């Protein structure tokens, strides 16, 4: 669960603007592959789709290895786990500002940038259009997290609010965190 919250925090930001050669559109959708490697070199891979707007809303739809959605309006994160038939609500106490990371991003080489933010170093890779296509960092549990975005589609307008919701059946267990 902590991986999901960390991942969710990564994309809470204003999604407009341009910083250090890295561009962020008003909205974006993409497929993702998230690889988490623990200190013992065990790897867990997640995949699915991500949808985000130019504010603080996002929706990560995981399809493998389990089916779940992680949504946020910038104040709260909702995790819908379909395998467990439960939905969890978490208040965000310390958000992540991707814009602040990009403001600190410095060109490293080729299509790579590095940035230090909140005591953590991020490595960012961009595609030939300057869009973020990969983010790597070490989390609080010393895991190496690598998120690769593919089939990136920039949106000229933020996605409709309806597309950003995490609906769940009313019979799911509800956990408030």
C-alpha positions as CSV (number, residue, x, y, z in Angstrom):
1,X,0.0,0.0,0.0
2,X,2.9,2.4,0.8
3,X,4.1,2.0,-2.8
4,X,0.8,3.2,-4.1
5,X,0.7,6.2,-1.9
6,X,4.3,7.1,-2.8
7,X,3.4,6.7,-6.5
8,X,0.3,8.8,-6.0
9,X,2.4,11.5,-4.4
10,X,4.7,11.7,-7.3
11,X,2.1,13.2,-9.6
12,X,0.4,15.7,-7.4
13,X,1.4,19.0,-9.0
14,X,0.4,21.6,-11.4
15,X,0.7,19.9,-14.7
16,X,1.3,23.0,-16.9
17,X,4.5,24.7,-17.8
18,X,7.9,23.9,-18.9
19,X,11.0,23.5,-16.7
20,X,14.5,22.5,-17.6
21,X,13.5,20.9,-20.9
22,X,10.7,18.9,-19.4
23,X,7.2,19.8,-20.5
24,X,3.9,19.0,-18.8
25,X,0.7,19.3,-20.6
26,X,-2.7,20.4,-19.3
27,X,-3.6,16.8,-19.0
28,X,-2.0,13.5,-19.9
29,X,-2.8,9.8,-20.3
30,X,-0.4,7.0,-20.7
31,X,0.3,3.3,-20.0
32,X,2.8,2.6,-17.3
33,X,5.1,-0.1,-16.0
34,X,6.2,0.4,-12.4
35,X,9.1,-1.7,-11.2
36,X,9.9,-1.8,-7.5
37,X,13.2,-3.5,-6.5
38,X,13.7,-4.1,-2.8
39,X,17.1,-4.1,-1.1
40,X,17.3,-7.9,-1.4
41,X,16.9,-7.4,-5.2
42,X,13.3,-8.9,-5.3
43,X,11.3,-7.2,-8.0
44,X,7.6,-6.5,-8.2
45,X,6.1,-5.1,-11.4
46,X,2.9,-3.3,-11.8
47,X,1.2,-2.1,-15.0
48,X,-1.8,-0.2,-16.1
49,X,-2.9,3.3,-17.2
50,X,-2.6,6.7,-15.7
51,X,-4.7,9.8,-16.3
52,X,-3.9,13.2,-14.8
53,X,-4.9,16.8,-15.1
54,X,-3.2,20.1,-14.7
55,X,-4.3,20.4,-11.1
56,X,-3.9,17.8,-8.4
57,X,-6.2,15.1,-9.8
58,X,-5.0,11.8,-11.0
59,X,-6.1,8.3,-11.6
60,X,-3.8,5.2,-11.7
61,X,-5.7,2.1,-13.0
62,X,-3.6,-0.9,-12.1
63,X,-4.3,-4.0,-14.2
64,X,-1.4,-6.3,-13.1
65,X,-0.6,-8.1,-10.9
66,X,-3.8,-7.1,-9.2
67,X,-6.7,-4.8,-10.3
68,X,-7.0,-1.6,-8.4
69,X,-7.5,2.1,-8.9
70,X,-5.7,4.9,-7.0
71,X,-7.3,8.4,-7.4
72,X,-6.7,11.7,-5.8
73,X,-8.2,15.2,-5.8
74,X,-5.0,16.6,-4.2
75,X,-6.4,16.4,-0.6
76,X,-7.3,12.7,-0.4
77,X,-6.2,9.5,-2.0
78,X,-8.7,6.7,-2.6
79,X,-7.5,3.2,-3.2
80,X,-10.0,0.7,-4.6
81,X,-8.7,-2.9,-4.4
82,X,-11.0,-5.1,-6.4
83,X,-9.3,-8.3,-5.4
84,X,-9.9,-7.5,-1.7
85,X,-13.2,-5.9,-2.3
86,X,-12.3,-2.9,-0.3
87,X,-11.8,0.8,-0.7
88,X,-9.4,2.9,1.5
89,X,-9.4,6.6,2.0
90,X,-6.3,8.5,3.1
91,X,-5.8,12.1,3.8
92,X,-2.7,13.6,2.2
93,X,-0.5,15.2,4.8
94,X,2.6,15.8,2.8
95,X,2.0,16.3,-0.9
96,X,4.5,16.1,-3.6
97,X,5.1,18.9,-6.0
98,X,6.3,17.7,-9.4
99,X,6.6,21.3,-10.5
100,X,9.1,21.9,-7.7
101,X,11.0,18.8,-8.7
102,X,11.1,20.1,-12.3
103,X,12.3,23.5,-11.2
104,X,15.2,21.8,-9.6
105,X,15.9,19.4,-12.5
106,X,19.3,19.8,-14.0
107,X,20.4,18.2,-17.3
108,X,22.6,15.2,-16.7
109,X,23.3,13.8,-20.1
110,X,21.3,12.8,-23.2
111,X,17.6,12.7,-22.3
112,X,18.3,12.4,-18.5
113,X,17.8,15.0,-15.8
114,X,18.3,14.7,-12.0
115,X,16.6,16.7,-9.2
116,X,16.8,16.7,-5.5
117,X,13.6,17.3,-3.6
118,X,12.5,16.6,0.0
119,X,15.8,14.7,0.7
120,X,15.3,12.4,-2.3
121,X,17.1,12.3,-5.7
122,X,14.9,11.8,-8.8
123,X,16.2,10.7,-12.2
124,X,13.9,11.8,-15.0
125,X,14.0,10.7,-18.6
126,X,12.2,12.6,-21.3
127,X,11.2,11.7,-24.8
128,X,12.1,13.6,-28.0
129,X,9.1,16.0,-27.3
130,X,10.4,16.8,-23.8
131,X,7.6,14.8,-22.0
132,X,8.5,12.8,-18.9
133,X,8.6,9.2,-19.9
134,X,10.5,7.7,-17.0
135,X,11.0,8.5,-13.3
136,X,13.3,6.7,-10.9
137,X,13.9,7.2,-7.2
138,X,14.7,5.4,-4.0
139,X,11.7,5.4,-1.6
140,X,11.6,5.6,2.3
141,X,12.0,1.8,2.5
142,X,15.2,1.8,0.4
143,X,13.3,0.3,-2.6
144,X,14.3,1.5,-6.1
145,X,11.2,2.6,-7.9
146,X,11.2,3.0,-11.6
147,X,8.1,4.2,-13.5
148,X,8.1,4.0,-17.3
149,X,5.4,5.8,-19.2
150,X,4.5,4.7,-22.8
151,X,1.9,5.5,-25.3
152,X,1.9,9.0,-23.8
153,X,-1.0,11.2,-25.0
154,X,-0.9,14.9,-24.1
155,X,-4.2,16.5,-23.6
156,X,-4.9,20.2,-24.5
157,X,-7.5,20.3,-21.7
158,X,-7.8,18.5,-18.4
159,X,-9.8,15.3,-18.5
160,X,-13.4,15.4,-17.5
161,X,-14.0,15.0,-13.8
162,X,-16.1,11.8,-14.5
163,X,-13.0,10.1,-16.0
164,X,-11.0,10.9,-12.9
165,X,-13.3,9.2,-10.3
166,X,-12.7,5.9,-8.6
167,X,-16.1,4.3,-8.4
168,X,-16.6,1.2,-6.3
169,X,-19.4,-1.2,-5.5
170,X,-21.3,-0.2,-2.3
171,X,-20.8,-3.7,-0.9
172,X,-17.0,-3.2,-0.7
173,X,-15.5,-2.7,2.8
174,X,-14.6,0.9,3.5
175,X,-11.4,1.8,5.4
176,X,-10.8,5.4,6.5
177,X,-7.1,6.2,7.2
